[in-house]
Amino acid sequence: MKKFLMIVAALLLCAVSIEAGNPLKKSRLVFDEYVIDVGETPYKKGGSYTFKFPYRNQGEGDLIISAIVPGCYCIVPEYSNDPLKMGQTDTITVTYNPYRSGKFRQMLAVCSNSEHEVLYITVRGDLIEE
């Protein structure tokens, strides 16, 4: 139920995102990777894990990321909402603060004025106690 509510919230945020520039020139958000899988990783109690998602604008219009909605409060995204011109690149930094060891899979909904208003990025792995 929580994930359903988060997805609904993401869609609502995207519905109110701003269209930048000429509406005939669409932006196109493309990630280098949509899933980062860290595999088995040592669990650091009280520690955090940072992931980077490079992306670029492959469209003609300016790209604006209006919101990033995480699937839980244990994951925090950092991003710029400055317009990204055609061909430019930037990075979304995601910090995961686990409360236990074990397998994890966290999705984030990225809302923008791209031709695909919502794209999902995911971090996953297995935190192993030593």
C-alpha positions as CSV (number, residue, x, y, z in Angstrom):
1,M,0.0,0.0,0.0
2,K,2.9,2.4,0.8
3,K,4.5,1.9,-2.6
4,F,1.1,2.5,-4.3
5,L,0.7,5.8,-2.4
6,M,4.2,6.8,-3.3
7,I,3.6,6.1,-7.0
8,V,0.3,8.1,-6.9
9,A,2.2,11.0,-5.2
10,A,4.8,10.8,-7.9
11,L,2.2,11.0,-10.7
12,L,0.5,13.9,-9.0
13,L,3.8,15.8,-8.7
14,C,4.6,15.1,-12.4
15,A,1.1,16.3,-13.4
16,V,2.0,19.8,-12.1
17,S,5.6,19.9,-13.5
18,I,6.5,22.9,-15.5
19,E,6.9,22.8,-19.3
20,A,10.1,24.7,-20.2
21,G,10.8,26.6,-23.4
22,N,9.0,25.9,-26.7
23,P,6.3,23.2,-26.2
24,L,7.0,21.9,-29.7
25,K,10.6,21.1,-28.7
26,K,10.5,18.3,-26.3
27,S,13.3,17.3,-23.9
28,R,14.4,13.7,-23.6
29,L,15.8,12.4,-20.3
30,V,18.2,9.4,-20.7
31,F,20.1,7.7,-17.9
32,D,23.4,5.8,-18.5
33,E,21.9,3.1,-16.2
34,Y,18.4,2.8,-14.8
35,V,19.4,0.1,-12.3
36,I,22.5,0.0,-10.1
37,D,23.1,-3.4,-8.6
38,V,25.8,-3.5,-6.0
39,G,25.5,-7.2,-5.4
40,E,26.8,-8.5,-2.1
41,T,28.2,-5.6,0.0
42,P,29.4,-5.5,3.6
43,Y,26.7,-4.0,5.9
44,K,27.9,-0.9,7.8
45,K,25.5,-0.5,10.8
46,G,24.6,3.2,11.0
47,G,26.4,3.8,7.7
48,S,25.1,5.0,4.4
49,Y,25.7,4.1,0.7
50,T,25.9,6.6,-2.1
51,F,25.0,5.9,-5.7
52,K,25.3,8.2,-8.8
53,F,23.0,8.2,-11.8
54,P,24.5,10.2,-14.7
55,Y,21.9,11.4,-17.2
56,R,21.7,13.6,-20.3
57,N,19.2,15.6,-22.3
58,Q,18.9,14.0,-25.8
59,G,15.9,16.2,-26.8
60,E,15.8,19.6,-28.4
61,G,14.0,21.5,-25.5
62,D,15.4,22.3,-22.1
63,L,15.1,19.4,-19.6
64,I,13.8,20.2,-16.1
65,I,13.6,17.6,-13.3
66,S,10.7,18.8,-11.2
67,A,10.8,16.2,-8.5
68,I,12.3,12.8,-7.5
69,V,10.0,10.7,-5.3
70,P,11.8,7.9,-3.4
71,G,10.0,4.7,-2.5
72,C,10.9,5.0,1.2
73,Y,12.3,7.6,3.6
74,C,15.5,5.6,3.9
75,I,16.7,6.9,0.5
76,V,17.5,10.6,-0.2
77,P,18.0,12.0,-3.8
78,E,20.1,15.1,-4.6
79,Y,19.6,16.8,-7.9
80,S,19.5,20.1,-9.7
81,N,16.3,21.5,-11.1
82,D,18.1,24.0,-13.3
83,P,17.3,23.6,-17.0
84,L,19.6,21.2,-18.9
85,K,20.2,22.2,-22.5
86,M,20.3,19.7,-25.4
87,G,23.3,17.4,-25.1
88,Q,24.2,18.5,-21.6
89,T,24.7,16.0,-18.8
90,D,24.3,16.0,-15.0
91,T,24.1,13.5,-12.2
92,I,21.5,12.5,-9.6
93,T,23.2,11.4,-6.3
94,V,21.2,8.9,-4.2
95,T,22.1,8.2,-0.5
96,Y,20.7,5.0,1.0
97,N,20.5,4.7,4.8
98,P,19.6,1.1,5.6
99,Y,18.1,0.1,8.9
100,R,19.1,-3.5,8.6
101,S,21.2,-6.0,6.6
102,G,19.8,-8.1,3.8
103,K,18.5,-7.7,0.3
104,F,17.2,-4.3,-0.7
105,R,15.6,-2.8,-3.8
106,Q,14.7,0.9,-3.8
107,M,13.0,2.7,-6.6
108,L,12.8,6.4,-7.3
109,A,10.3,8.1,-9.6
110,V,12.0,10.9,-11.6
111,C,9.5,13.5,-12.7
112,S,10.4,15.9,-15.5
113,N,9.2,17.7,-18.6
114,S,10.7,14.9,-20.8
115,E,8.7,13.1,-23.4
116,H,8.3,10.4,-20.7
117,E,7.2,12.4,-17.7
118,V,8.0,9.7,-15.2
119,L,11.1,7.4,-15.4
120,Y,12.2,5.0,-12.6
121,I,15.7,4.4,-11.4
122,T,16.5,1.6,-8.9
123,V,19.3,0.7,-6.5
124,R,19.5,-2.9,-5.3
125,G,21.9,-5.3,-3.6
126,D,22.4,-7.5,-0.6
127,L,24.0,-6.1,2.6
128,I,25.9,-8.9,4.3
129,E,26.8,-8.8,8.0
130,E,30.4,-9.7,8.6
